[in-house]
Amino acid sequence: MHLKTGTLLLALWGLDGLALAQRGLPPKEKTRSILVTKYAQHLDFLPQLVKLLKVPDGWQVSVAASGLGRPRMLYTGSNGELYITRRDAGDVLLLKDTNNDTKFDDLVTVAADFKGVHGITIKDGWMYLCNNNQLRRYQLKADGTLTETWETLIDDLPNGGQHPNRTIDFGPDGLLYISVGSECNDCKESDKEMASILQVNPTSWKRTMFATGLRNTIGFDWHPQTGELWGIDNGGDGKGNKWPPEEVNHIVKGGNYGFPLAYGKREVDQSREDPAGDTKEEWVKNTEPSTLELRAHQAPIGFQFFGKAANIPADYAGDGLVAWHGSWNASKPVGFKVQRIHFENGVATSTSDFLTGFLKPGFLLFKRKARFGRPAGITVTPSGVVYVSDDANGVIYAVKRTAL
């Protein structure tokens, strides 16, 4: 009897230990969440505010269009036209500059009734659009407009939760890539496709996992010289003013970038439980470290390389631009600008300001800064004009060279 009882207790203990291993163990150290909620005061756009904006020497900034509601992602068409997705309106706008003065003077809605539309790209005479769950394509007409009908290619992308803003583009390999953000701030995802970049075969429209552990990489692009994929990942919230960082990642096939157990160069998040049957410290050894870490809470959205654009300095060709949408959870507002990410030999090394000045002192009584713009989308045209969307005041800014 004693032997049977002992055996039974041992078996129950083993089952309990197995259950704990399956669930994962809570963190050994005491941690606390530090969530700051501090929005910069909003200012409506006024033309005179453009004088506050700063760009590098030899460049100038102007307003290309205004009164556009909440423009998000941008895409340059083959004839220099500009396409804009508006997730809130559920439509896509086409803007044309008919006299080449970097001011758009013709506007038409080319797609409508696509709730939450965000991602956009064009290939072989088709425009591809993506929202939270669906990927559609529309045939392009000669005048840049679209056919009234569309084809739904995918309709079961995972539900977006906190991060529903899908972005899409075709890579040098001809395959389509879709960025899927995490469902919440730092939860363990129930759907394996969350917090990832998907790779889609454009013949069968079947998809596979390309990279995982990416909390919310909205902006990604391929380096023009190496053809390698790079993306800017949004770090988590509620962990302080300075951590976790925003990440510049070299994204490789099969790479796991650590979320939600680690950020940056394999820096473990001690507030997380250990994974089943392992420790966080051991688990992160098999993840990919970030290449460059940048200030927390700036909220990266659009990212694009200059590539083969004309009328840019020679040393810009291998560099990229990132739109920092701006913080809501830092004690002092950060972001609200566009920065140049410098690459050396195909590797990200540093940043410098490219378009700044959206933040200014607000009402002194409240000790708050004010902002009159939140950069979101970026596109660099073949002629070297950089267009930036502001989804807070509905403005498209043009930045171009004045000294060649």
N, C-alpha and C positions, 0 to 999 in steps of 0.2 A: 504493500500500500504506500509506504513511504517513497519507494522508488517511482511508482506511478505518479504520485503527487508531485514529486520533484521534477519528473520528466514533463508533466503537464505545465508546471510553473515555468520551466525553462522554455518550453515551446511557446507559451503565451508571451514570455519576455521577448523571445526571438521575433514573434509576429509584431509585437509593439515596436521593437527596434526597427523592423523592416518598414513599418508604417511611417516612423519618424524619418527614415532614410528617404522614403518616397516623397514625403512632404518637404523635406529640407529642414535644417535646424535654424532656430532664431539666432540673430547676431549675438556674439558673446559680449560685445561692448555696448554700453548705454549710449544711445544717440538721440538727437532731438531734431525736429524739423524747424527750419527758420524760414518762414514764408513772409516776404515783404510784399505788400501791395501798394505801389506808388506810381500812379500814372502821371506822365507829363501833361500839363494843361494844354488843351487843344486850342489852336488859333486857326480861324478860317483863312483861306488863301487870299492874299491881296497882291496885285502885280508888283508893288514896291518892295515886297519881301524878297523878291529874286535878287535884289542887290546885296542881301545878306549871305548869299551862297558863295562858296569858294571852290575853285578848281585849281589844278596845277598850272604853273606858268605855261603860256602858250596854248591854253585851252579857254573856251568860253562856254557859259551855260545860259540857256534861254528857255522860254516856255514854248513847247511845240503844240500843245493842246490843253484845254482846261474844261471844267464843267462836265467831266466824264463819270461822275458817280464814284465807284470804287474799282478802278482798273487794277488788275492783278498781273498776270503773266503776259509777256510780250513775245511776238515772233515776227521777224522780218521776211516778207514775201520776196519772190524772185525778181519783182520789178520795183523793189524799194518800198512797197506798201507796208503798213504796220497793222498787225492783228493784235487785238487785246481781248483777253478773257475777263469776264466780270462774274464771279461766282455768286454774288448777291443778286444780281439781275438775271442770272442764268442765261447769258447771251455772249456773243462774240462780235466785236466791232471791227470794221475795216476802215482805216484812215489812210488818205492819200495826200501827198505833198505835190501838187500839180505844177508848181513853179520853182521847186528845188531851193526853197529858202528856209528849210528845216522847220516850217510851220505847216501843220496839216490844215487843209482847207476843204476837204471832202470827207464825209463820214457816212457810213451805211452799216446797218446791222445785217450780218451775213448768216448768223445762226441764233436761234432763240428757243425758249422752252427747254433748256437743258439745265435743270436745277443743279447749282453748285459747280458748274463747269470751271475747270481750273487749268489742267495741263493741256498743252497745245504743241503740235509739231506738224510738219509737212514733208511728204515724200512721194515722188513719182505721180504728181498730179492729184494727190489726195490730202485732205486735212484731217488729222487725227485729234480728237478731243476726248478729255477724260474728266469724270467727276469722281465722287467717292466710290461708287460701285461699278460704273460703266465705262467702257471704251467704245467710242463711235468713230466712223469715218464718213467724210463728205467729199464728193468729187468737186474739184476746183474748176471754175469756168475761166475763160480767157481774160475776163475783166477783173479777176481776183475774188469774185463772189462765189457762193457755193450753191450746189443743187439743193432743192427744197427737201429732198428725201435723204436719208442716211442709212447706214448699215451698222447694226450693233454687233461688235466683234467679241466683246467680253461683257458679261452682266453680273458677275459674281465675285468681284473684288471684295476683300474683307471690309466690314463696316469700319468707318474711320474713327468713331469715337472722338477723342480730343483732337486728333490730327487727320482731318478728312481731305487735305489738300494734295491730291495726287499730281505728280508731274511726270512728263513722258518725253522721250526722244529716241531717235534711232542712232545706234552706234556705228562706228566704221565697219563693223562686221555685218551690217544690214539687219540686225536684230533690234527689236523694240525693248526699251527699258522703262519700267514703271517704278517710281518711288512710293512706298507705302509706309506712312508713319505709324508710331505706336498708338495703342488704343487710349492710354492714359499717361500720366506723368512718368511713372517708373514701375508700372506693374509688370508681372510676368505674363506674357501674352498667352491667351488661350488659342489663338489662331497663329500657326507658324509663319504665315505670310505677313504678319504685322511686323513693323520695325525692320523693314527689309528693302532691297531693290530686286524686283522681279525681271526676268529675261523672257521675252515672248517671241516665239517663232511666227513670223508674219505670213507663213504659208498655212499652217494649221491653227494658229492662234492659241496653241498650247503654251503654257508657261512653266518655268522652273525658278527655283531660288538662285539668285546670282550672289547676293551678299546679305548677311544678317547682322543683328546687333546694332542697327543704325536707328537711333531714336526717331529722328525726323529729318531726313536729308532731302529737303525740297529742291535745292539747287545742285545740279550735277552737270558735268560736261567732260568732253574728251580732250586731252592735251593735244594741241595741233601738231607738235613734232613727234611725240612718242605714241600717240593714239591711246594712251592709258586713261582710265576713268578716274575723275576726281569729284569729290562732293563735300559740301559744308553741312555738318550735322549740328542740330540744336541740342544743347545740353539740358539737363533736367532742372526742375524748379524746386524750391523749398529746401535747399541745402546750403544757403548762405549767399553772400554777395559776390564772392570770388570763385566759387566752385559749384558745379562742374563747368569746365570751359566749353566754349563752342569749338568744334573740331574741324580741321581741314584733313580729309582722309584720302589716301590713295586706295581706291576701291578695287579689290581683286576678286576674281571668281572663287567662290567658296569661302571667302573671308568672313570671320565673325568679329565684329567691332566692339563687343563687350557689353552693350546695353542689355539688361538693366543692372548688371552687377559691377560694371566698371566704366570709366570714362577716360579720355585722354590716353596717355601712355600706360595703359593697364593699371590705372589708379582705382583701387577697389572702393566701392561704395559700402562703407561699414554699416549703414542702416539697413542693408538688405540681408535676408536670410541666406544661409548657405544652400547651394543647390543640392539636390538629392544625391546622397552617397559621395559627396565631395566637399571641399572647402572653396570659398570664393577665391582665396589666394592661389590655389592650385588650378582652379577652373580658368582663371584669366590668363594663365601662361600660354594657352592655346588660342588666344585672341590676337587680333591685329591692333597694334598701337596707332594712335593718330600721328600724322606727320608734323602738324603745327597746331598749337593750342592758342586760342584767342579769348578775349575777355568774355566772361559769362554774361548771359541774359541779353545779348545784343539782338538775338533772333534773326538768323540768316534766312533769306527767302531766295531771290534769284541769284544765279551764278553763271557766268559765261566767260570763256577765253576770248581774247582779241583775235587770235588766229591770223588769217591772211588779210585782215582789213587794211584798206589803203589809208594814207594820210595819218598814220600814227608813228610815233618814234620807233626806231628799229628794236629797241630793247623792250617794247611793250608786247611784241608778237607772241611770246611764250607765257605771258601773264594773264590773269583773269580778274574779273570784277565781281564783288559780292555786295548785295543790297542788305544792309542791316535795318530790319524793320523797326527795331527799338524796343526797349524794355518796358515791362509793366510791373516787374518784381525785383527791382534793384533800389537801394536806398537813394542812390543818385542816378538819374536817367542816363542810360548808355545806349549806343547805337545811333539810329536815326541818321544814317549817312551811307555813302557808298565808298568802299575801299578797294584799292588795287592789291591783289595778292601776287607777290613776286615769286617767280620760279627760277631756279638755277639748275641747268642740266636736267630739266623736266621734273624737278622736285620743289615743292612749296617751301619757302624759307622765311618770308617776312611779309609785312603789310605796310601800306602807306595810304593816306587819305586821298580820295579822288573827287568826291562831291560831298561837301559838308556845309553846315550853317543852318540846318533845319531846327536845331535847338537854340533857344535864346532865353534870357532871364524873363520870368513871368511876374506875377504880382508879388512884390516883396513881402506883403502882409502874410501870405501863405507859404513863403519860402519854397516855391515850386518853380521848376523850369517849365517853359512852354515850347511846344513844337508845332510847326505848320506843315509838316510833311512826314510821311512814313514810307521810305523806299521799299518797293516790293519786287517788281519785275525788271529785268534788264535784257536788252538786246543790242548787239553791236552790228551795224550794217556793213556791207562790203565796202562802202565808201568811208568808213571810219567814224560815223556818227554814233554816239552812245545814247540810247533812249532809256529813260528810267521812269517807271510808273510810281505815282504816289497814291496809295489807296485810301488815304485819310481825307484828302481834299480834291481828288479827281483830276490831278494834273499829270501831264507827260512832259518831262524835261528832256531837252536835247543838249548834249555836251559834245563839242567838236573842236578840232585844232584851229588855231588862228595863225600860228607861226609854223611854217614848214621848213 
